[in-house]
Amino acid sequence: MQALGFDGVDTTRTPSGWRHLPAPARAIATAAAAAVEAAQARDKEPFDAAVEQLAALDAEQVGLVLGAVVRTLLEDLHPDGLDGDDVRAALEHAVRSAAEWQDVDPQVMVVLLVGALGVQDDNDDEGRPSPQALARHAPLLLVDLLQARPFPRYLQAAFTEIERAQTQDL
């Protein structure tokens, strides 16, 4: 996977249009923010357009970023630790909520949750959902986990975490 291009980019500032991010990260931030905003409003046409934009980007990079957001949200929602019942409850709630206005595949939600927690088998490409399915379901999961929390704050935290990891790997 290519790096998101954080060399020398200040990601500590508050996002305003995501201009401070390098181009690959900015594209992910813009598409993800549009998809989450449309999902929060349950506005189908803008949601579908944002999902198309998200699905057209590098799936590994999108997964890395959105997985970090999901993980951070789960940690915030469960500061005393996350167990199997918590994961099951999060999954059930997200699927039910999203199913009120979208077709939802619970298995894709499972892949997103376990992937964010780092417990999936990366070698199982055969059962892996398409980038389109992942791009459609990730914002739905995020909206449910966000509740009233601000998405830009969590997205910025994900980019900061990824930048830190990339600079440590150098």
PASEBA-1860 file (N, C-alpha, C; in nm, 3 decimals):
! residues 170
1> MQALGFDG> 0.084/-0.118/0.000/0.000/0.000/0.000/0.087/0.123/0.000 ~ 0.047/0.221/-0.077/0.118/0.348/-0.078/0.090/0.421/0.052 ~ 0.186/0.503/0.091/0.163/0.588/0.207/0.064/0.697/0.169 ~ -0.002/0.753/0.270/-0.099/0.858/0.244/-0.033/0.992/0.220 ~ 0.099/0.998/0.218/0.168/1.119/0.179/0.179/1.225/0.286 ~ 0.204/1.184/0.409/0.209/1.279/0.518/0.345/1.344/0.540 ~ 0.442/1.317/0.456/0.576/1.373/0.475/0.569/1.525/0.482 ~ 0.600/1.578/0.598/0.609/1.722/0.616/0.476/1.794/0.618
9> VDTTRTPS> 0.363/1.723/0.629/0.232/1.786/0.630/0.184/1.796/0.774 ~ 0.139/1.915/0.813/0.089/1.937/0.948/-0.056/1.891/0.956 ~ -0.079/1.779/1.025/-0.216/1.729/1.041/-0.269/1.759/1.180 ~ -0.205/1.846/1.255/-0.253/1.876/1.389/-0.355/1.988/1.390 ~ -0.369/2.059/1.279/-0.466/2.169/1.274/-0.607/2.116/1.263 ~ -0.702/2.198/1.303/-0.842/2.163/1.288/-0.877/2.162/1.140 ~ -0.947/2.060/1.093/-0.978/2.054/0.951/-1.075/2.163/0.907 ~ -1.041/2.228/0.800/-1.134/2.323/0.736/-1.128/2.292/0.588
17> GWRHLPAP> -1.215/2.204/0.544/-1.213/2.163/0.406/-1.103/2.063/0.376 ~ -1.028/2.022/0.474/-0.924/1.920/0.462/-0.810/1.963/0.371 ~ -0.796/2.094/0.344/-0.690/2.143/0.256/-0.551/2.116/0.311 ~ -0.538/2.101/0.439/-0.408/2.080/0.501/-0.355/1.938/0.480 ~ -0.438/1.848/0.429/-0.396/1.710/0.409/-0.333/1.692/0.271 ~ -0.243/1.594/0.259/-0.192/1.561/0.125/-0.306/1.507/0.038 ~ -0.288/1.515/-0.092/-0.395/1.482/-0.188/-0.463/1.347/-0.164 ~ -0.390/1.236/-0.144/-0.461/1.108/-0.124/-0.548/1.109/0.002
25> ARAIATAA> -0.496/1.165/0.109/-0.571/1.171/0.234/-0.689/1.267/0.221 ~ -0.667/1.377/0.153/-0.773/1.477/0.133/-0.890/1.417/0.054 ~ -0.861/1.336/-0.047/-0.967/1.273/-0.125/-1.050/1.179/-0.038 ~ -0.984/1.103/0.047/-1.055/1.013/0.138/-1.138/1.093/0.236 ~ -1.080/1.196/0.294/-1.152/1.279/0.393/-1.275/1.343/0.331 ~ -1.260/1.396/0.212/-1.371/1.464/0.145/-1.484/1.367/0.114 ~ -1.451/1.253/0.056/-1.553/1.154/0.020/-1.617/1.094/0.145 ~ -1.536/1.062/0.246/-1.591/1.003/0.369/-1.681/1.102/0.441
33> AAAVEAAQ> -1.639/1.227/0.449/-1.721/1.329/0.516/-1.854/1.347/0.443 ~ -1.850/1.349/0.310/-1.974/1.362/0.232/-2.065/1.242/0.254 ~ -2.008/1.123/0.258/-2.089/1.002/0.278/-2.150/0.999/0.417 ~ -2.072/1.035/0.518/-2.124/1.037/0.655/-2.233/1.144/0.670 ~ -2.209/1.261/0.614/-2.308/1.368/0.622/-2.439/1.327/0.554 ~ -2.431/1.267/0.438/-2.551/1.221/0.368/-2.619/1.108/0.444 ~ -2.540/1.019/0.504/-2.599/0.910/0.583/-2.667/0.964/0.708 ~ -2.607/1.064/0.770/-2.672/1.125/0.887/-2.805/1.186/0.850
41> ARDKEPFD> -2.813/1.246/0.732/-2.937/1.308/0.685/-3.030/1.206/0.620 ~ -2.979/1.085/0.600/-3.053/0.979/0.529/-3.100/1.029/0.392 ~ -3.007/1.093/0.325/-3.032/1.153/0.195/-2.972/1.062/0.088 ~ -3.055/0.983/0.023/-3.008/0.874/-0.063/-2.922/0.917/-0.181 ~ -2.962/1.016/-0.258/-2.885/1.054/-0.377/-2.746/1.105/-0.342 ~ -2.731/1.200/-0.249/-2.595/1.242/-0.212/-2.514/1.129/-0.149 ~ -2.582/1.040/-0.076/-2.513/0.926/-0.017/-2.457/0.836/-0.127 ~ -2.540/0.803/-0.224/-2.494/0.717/-0.334/-2.377/0.780/-0.409
49> AAVEQLAA> -2.383/0.911/-0.433/-2.274/0.980/-0.503/-2.145/0.977/-0.420 ~ -2.156/1.000/-0.291/-2.038/0.999/-0.204/-1.980/0.858/-0.193 ~ -2.066/0.757/-0.190/-2.019/0.618/-0.185/-1.941/0.585/-0.312 ~ -1.990/0.632/-0.426/-1.918/0.609/-0.553/-1.778/0.671/-0.548 ~ -1.770/0.793/-0.495/-1.639/0.859/-0.482/-1.548/0.779/-0.389 ~ -1.601/0.735/-0.277/-1.523/0.660/-0.179/-1.477/0.527/-0.238 ~ -1.565/0.459/-0.309/-1.532/0.329/-0.368/-1.428/0.340/-0.479 ~ -1.418/0.456/-0.542/-1.321/0.477/-0.650/-1.179/0.500/-0.598
57> LDAEQVGL> -1.165/0.524/-0.470/-1.033/0.549/-0.411/-0.965/0.418/-0.373 ~ -0.839/0.425/-0.337/-0.762/0.307/-0.297/-0.830/0.241/-0.176 ~ -0.881/0.120/-0.197/-0.959/0.051/-0.094/-0.878/0.027/0.033 ~ -0.750/-0.005/0.019/-0.666/-0.028/0.138/-0.652/0.099/0.220 ~ -0.629/0.211/0.154/-0.614/0.337/0.225/-0.745/0.379/0.290 ~ -0.856/0.366/0.218/-0.986/0.400/0.274/-1.013/0.312/0.397 ~ -0.984/0.183/0.384/-1.004/0.090/0.496/-0.918/0.126/0.616 ~ -0.794/0.166/0.589/-0.704/0.205/0.697/-0.759/0.325/0.773
65> VLGAVVRT> -0.803/0.426/0.699/-0.854/0.549/0.760/-0.984/0.524/0.833 ~ -1.082/0.466/0.764/-1.212/0.447/0.827/-1.206/0.342/0.938 ~ -1.119/0.244/0.924/-1.099/0.148/1.032/-1.046/0.216/1.158 ~ -0.955/0.311/1.139/-0.903/0.385/1.255/-1.012/0.468/1.321 ~ -1.101/0.524/1.240/-1.213/0.602/1.297/-1.305/0.509/1.376 ~ -1.341/0.395/1.320/-1.428/0.300/1.389/-1.364/0.255/1.519 ~ -1.236/0.220/1.515/-1.166/0.174/1.635/-1.168/0.281/1.744 ~ -1.139/0.406/1.706/-1.138/0.515/1.804/-1.277/0.536/1.863
73> LLEDLHPD> -1.379/0.531/1.779/-1.516/0.546/1.829/-1.552/0.434/1.927 ~ -1.517/0.311/1.892/-1.545/0.199/1.982/-1.472/0.215/2.115 ~ -1.348/0.263/2.109/-1.273/0.286/2.233/-1.339/0.394/2.316 ~ -1.388/0.500/2.253/-1.456/0.607/2.326/-1.589/0.560/2.385 ~ -1.660/0.478/2.310/-1.789/0.427/2.358/-1.773/0.323/2.469 ~ -1.658/0.258/2.474/-1.634/0.152/2.572/-1.499/0.174/2.640 ~ -1.488/0.279/2.722/-1.358/0.311/2.783/-1.305/0.204/2.879 ~ -1.394/0.118/2.928/-1.351/0.011/3.019/-1.316/-0.118/2.945
81> GLDGDDVR> -1.318/-0.112/2.813/-1.286/-0.230/2.732/-1.406/-0.279/2.655 ~ -1.378/-0.349/2.550/-1.479/-0.397/2.457/-1.481/-0.549/2.463 ~ -1.600/-0.608/2.480/-1.609/-0.753/2.477/-1.700/-0.797/2.363 ~ -1.717/-0.925/2.350/-1.797/-0.979/2.240/-1.941/-0.929/2.242 ~ -1.999/-0.914/2.360/-2.136/-0.863/2.369/-2.144/-0.719/2.320 ~ -2.042/-0.640/2.351/-2.039/-0.501/2.304/-2.032/-0.495/2.151 ~ -1.949/-0.580/2.093/-1.935/-0.583/1.947/-2.066/-0.628/1.884 ~ -2.128/-0.731/1.941/-2.255/-0.782/1.889/-2.363/-0.673/1.898
89> AALEHAVR> -2.369/-0.603/2.010/-2.469/-0.496/2.027/-2.445/-0.383/1.926 ~ -2.319/-0.346/1.906/-2.287/-0.240/1.809/-2.328/-0.284/1.669 ~ -2.300/-0.407/1.635/-2.336/-0.461/1.504/-2.487/-0.461/1.484 ~ -2.559/-0.516/1.582/-2.705/-0.525/1.570/-2.768/-0.386/1.559 ~ -2.722/-0.293/1.639/-2.778/-0.158/1.637/-2.750/-0.090/1.503 ~ -2.628/-0.102/1.454/-2.591/-0.039/1.327/-2.671/-0.097/1.211 ~ -2.686/-0.228/1.209/-2.760/-0.293/1.100/-2.907/-0.251/1.104 ~ -2.967/-0.253/1.222/-3.109/-0.214/1.233/-3.130/-0.069/1.192
97> SAAEWQDV> -3.043/0.017/1.239/-3.057/0.159/1.209/-3.041/0.186/1.059 ~ -2.939/0.128/0.999/-2.915/0.149/0.856/-3.023/0.086/0.771 ~ -3.077/-0.027/0.815/-3.180/-0.098/0.737/-3.309/-0.019/0.728 ~ -3.324/0.083/0.809/-3.444/0.167/0.801/-3.448/0.246/0.671 ~ -3.332/0.263/0.605/-3.333/0.342/0.482/-3.239/0.290/0.373 ~ -3.162/0.188/0.401/-3.069/0.130/0.304/-3.078/-0.022/0.308 ~ -3.042/-0.087/0.197/-3.022/-0.231/0.198/-2.890/-0.257/0.267 ~ -2.890/-0.344/0.366/-2.771/-0.367/0.447/-2.737/-0.515/0.446
105> DPQVMVVL> -2.610/-0.543/0.430/-2.559/-0.679/0.441/-2.488/-0.690/0.576 ~ -2.547/-0.759/0.672/-2.484/-0.769/0.805/-2.341/-0.824/0.800 ~ -2.315/-0.913/0.702/-2.181/-0.971/0.693/-2.077/-0.864/0.659 ~ -2.113/-0.766/0.578/-2.021/-0.657/0.546/-1.993/-0.575/0.671 ~ -2.096/-0.552/0.751/-2.078/-0.479/0.878/-1.984/-0.556/0.970 ~ -1.998/-0.689/0.972/-1.909/-0.772/1.054/-1.765/-0.753/1.008 ~ -1.743/-0.759/0.878/-1.608/-0.742/0.823/-1.550/-0.607/0.864 ~ -1.632/-0.502/0.857/-1.586/-0.369/0.895/-1.549/-0.363/1.043
113> LVGALGVQ> -1.633/-0.419/1.128/-1.606/-0.415/1.271/-1.481/-0.497/1.309 ~ -1.475/-0.620/1.262/-1.360/-0.702/1.299/-1.232/-0.652/1.234 ~ -1.243/-0.595/1.116/-1.126/-0.534/1.051/-1.074/-0.417/1.131 ~ -1.164/-0.333/1.180/-1.125/-0.216/1.260/-1.058/-0.259/1.390 ~ -1.100/-0.374/1.441/-1.043/-0.424/1.566/-0.917/-0.507/1.542 ~ -0.884/-0.530/1.416/-0.761/-0.602/1.382/-0.769/-0.751/1.402 ~ -0.889/-0.809/1.394/-0.902/-0.953/1.416/-0.951/-1.028/1.293 ~ -0.932/-0.971/1.174/-0.974/-1.042/1.053/-0.854/-1.110/0.989
121> DDNDDEGR> -0.884/-1.209/0.907/-0.781/-1.280/0.832/-0.759/-1.208/0.700 ~ -0.647/-1.134/0.689/-0.618/-1.057/0.568/-0.592/-1.146/0.447 ~ -0.568/-1.275/0.468/-0.540/-1.365/0.357/-0.667/-1.423/0.295 ~ -0.783/-1.393/0.352/-0.909/-1.448/0.302/-0.973/-1.350/0.204 ~ -0.916/-1.339/0.084/-0.969/-1.248/-0.017/-1.098/-1.302/-0.079 ~ -1.118/-1.433/-0.074/-1.234/-1.493/-0.138/-1.364/-1.446/-0.073 ~ -1.369/-1.436/0.057/-1.491/-1.396/0.126/-1.499/-1.247/0.154 ~ -1.402/-1.172/0.105/-1.397/-1.028/0.133/-1.498/-0.953/0.047
129> PSPQALAR> -1.576/-0.864/0.110/-1.672/-0.785/0.032/-1.600/-0.693/-0.067 ~ -1.673/-0.650/-0.168/-1.617/-0.561/-0.269/-1.588/-0.424/-0.209 ~ -1.497/-0.349/-0.272/-1.473/-0.211/-0.226/-1.602/-0.129/-0.226 ~ -1.689/-0.153/-0.323/-1.818/-0.082/-0.330/-1.902/-0.112/-0.205 ~ -1.911/-0.240/-0.168/-1.990/-0.278/-0.050/-1.930/-0.218/0.077 ~ -1.798/-0.222/0.088/-1.733/-0.165/0.205/-1.754/-0.014/0.211 ~ -1.743/0.053/0.096/-1.762/0.198/0.092/-1.907/0.237/0.125 ~ -2.001/0.151/0.093/-2.142/0.178/0.124/-2.171/0.154/0.272
137> HAPLLLVD> -2.116/0.051/0.329/-2.150/0.014/0.466/-2.070/0.091/0.571 ~ -1.948/0.130/0.540/-1.866/0.199/0.640/-1.931/0.328/0.691 ~ -1.980/0.416/0.603/-2.046/0.536/0.656/-2.170/0.504/0.739 ~ -2.242/0.399/0.702/-2.360/0.360/0.780/-2.320/0.316/0.920 ~ -2.213/0.239/0.930/-2.162/0.198/1.061/-2.112/0.319/1.139 ~ -2.040/0.406/1.072/-1.985/0.524/1.139/-2.096/0.614/1.195 ~ -2.199/0.637/1.117/-2.309/0.723/1.163/-2.370/0.666/1.290 ~ -2.387/0.535/1.293/-2.447/0.475/1.412/-2.354/0.487/1.533
145> LLQARPFP> -2.226/0.469/1.512/-2.130/0.480/1.623/-2.110/0.624/1.667 ~ -2.117/0.716/1.573/-2.095/0.858/1.605/-2.201/0.913/1.699 ~ -2.323/0.871/1.678/-2.437/0.929/1.750/-2.428/1.081/1.736 ~ -2.400/1.154/1.840/-2.394/1.301/1.829/-2.250/1.352/1.825 ~ -2.155/1.263/1.810/-2.014/1.304/1.808/-1.977/1.362/1.672 ~ -1.881/1.455/1.670/-1.841/1.518/1.542/-1.746/1.429/1.461 ~ -1.788/1.392/1.342/-1.706/1.307/1.255/-1.571/1.371/1.222 ~ -1.565/1.501/1.190/-1.433/1.557/1.155/-1.327/1.537/1.264
153> RYLQAAFT> -1.366/1.545/1.388/-1.270/1.525/1.497/-1.212/1.383/1.494 ~ -1.297/1.286/1.472/-1.251/1.146/1.469/-1.170/1.118/1.343 ~ -1.211/1.177/1.233/-1.137/1.159/1.108/-0.997/1.221/1.120 ~ -0.990/1.339/1.179/-0.860/1.404/1.199/-0.772/1.320/1.291 ~ -0.831/1.264/1.396/-0.755/1.178/1.488/-0.701/1.055/1.414 ~ -0.779/1.000/1.322/-0.733/0.885/1.244/-0.614/0.922/1.159 ~ -0.621/1.038/1.093/-0.508/1.081/1.009/-0.384/1.106/1.094 ~ -0.402/1.162/1.210/-0.287/1.187/1.300/-0.224/1.056/1.343
161> EIERAQTQ> -0.308/0.958/1.376/-0.258/0.825/1.417/-0.182/0.759/1.302 ~ -0.237/0.767/1.182/-0.174/0.705/1.065/-0.042/0.776/1.033 ~ -0.042/0.908/1.040/0.081/0.983/1.015/0.190/0.942/1.115 ~ 0.152/0.932/1.240/0.248/0.893/1.344/0.305/0.754/1.313 ~ 0.219/0.662/1.275/0.264/0.526/1.244/0.356/0.526/1.121 ~ 0.323/0.606/1.020/0.404/0.609/0.899/0.541/0.672/0.925 ~ 0.546/0.775/1.008/0.675/0.837/1.035/0.760/0.749/1.126 ~ 0.699/0.668/1.211/0.774/0.576/1.294/0.832/0.462/1.212
169> DL> 0.764/0.428/1.102/0.811/0.320/1.016/0.929/0.361/0.929 ~ 0.953/0.492/0.919/1.062/0.539/0.832/1.197/0.509/0.887
END
